[in-house]
């Protein structure tokens, strides 16, 4: 068995489930109608965990390459931009989910709706950037 391929595949599984959590959780929190406060709180925890998984597994891809080849993946151009976009989305998603968990009770419904829309936008943007990273690296 090729241990490097196994490591990449398992990391990809974690990365994929993180992507489902951040996009699916945000959509469930916002549409077709806003979820109730307790459900939104659970979804915010799911999204926060998903973004953390995205960051950790993303770093895992680089760590696997470094462990097997002694260097990080050689990416350039569009792939670098896509990676930076994904990283920015992860930071933004973590901050948004954490802010919601901290301040939900004090926020107006309008502010909460804006936050859930932002979480959807961050998740969809990260997924889109992932396609560019994959095919331009």
N, C-alpha and C positions, 0 to 999 in steps of 0.2 A: 504494500500500500504506500502511496506517495503521501508522506506526512505533510508536505507543504500544501498540496492540493486540499487535503483534509482540513488543515488549519484555515485556509482561505474560504472553503465552503462553509465551515461552521461559523466563521466570522460573518460571512454573507448572510447566513440564516438570522443571526442576531440583528444585523443591520436591516434586513428586510422587515423583521417584526417591529423594530423601532420605527421604521417608516410607516407601517400600518398604524401604529399607535399615534404618531403625531398627526397624520392626515385624517385618519378615521375618527380619532377622538375629537379633533377640532370640529369636524363636520357634524358629528353627533351632538356636540355642545351648542351648535348654532342652527342647524337646519334639520328638518323642515320647520321646526319651531324651537325656540330656546328650551333647553332642558331645565328641569327644576333645580334649585340651588344645591341640594345634596348630590344629585346626579352630576351636576357641573363640577362640583368639588372632586368627586371621584375621577371624572374625566380629566380634570387638570392634573391630578396625581399621575394618571396614566400617561398623559402627554409629557409631563416632566420626566418621567422614567424613560419614555421613548426617546426624547431628545438626548438624555444622558447616554442611553444605549447607542444612539447614533454617533455621538462624540467618541465614546470608548471604542466601539467597533471600527469606526473610521481610523482612529489612531492604531487600532490593531492591524489593519491592512498594511500600514507603514511599518509597524514593528515586525510583522511576518517577513516582509521584503528585506528589512534590515538584518533579521536573523539568518535568512538563507543566502543573501547576496552581499551583505556587508554594506549596503547602501539603501537609501530610500528609493521608491520608484522614480524613474526619470520621466517627469512630465514637464510640459512646456506649453506656452501659448494659451489656447482656449481651455485646456485641461487645468491649468493653474488658476485661471479666473473662476472656473466652475468649482474647484476645490475651495477657494476663498469664499465664494458665494455660499456653498454648503456650510462652511464653518461659521459664517456670519449668521446664517439662518439658525443654526444650532444654538449659538449664544443668545440670539433674539428669542428663540422659542423657550429656552430655559428661563430667561429673565421674565418673559410674559407669563409663563405658567406659575413661576414662583410669586410674581406680583399678584396674580389672581388669588392664589392660595392665601397670601398675606392680607390683601385689602378687599377681598370680595364683599364683605359685609358693609363696607363704607362706600362702595362704588354704586353709582346710578346704573340702572338697567342699560341706558344708552352707552355708558363707558364699558360695561361688560360685553355688550354686543360688539363694540369696536375691537375689544381685545380678542374675542373669539374669531372675528373676521381676520384679524392680524395673524392669529395662530394658523388659520387655514392658508392664508397667503404665504406664510413662512414655510409650511409643510409642502405646499405645491411647488414653490420656488426651489426648495431643496431637492425634491424629486426630479424636477426638470434639469437642474444643474447636474444631478447624478448621471443622467443620460449623456450629457455633454462630456462629463469627466470620463465616463466609461469609453466612449467612442472616439475621443480626441486624445487619449493617453496611450 
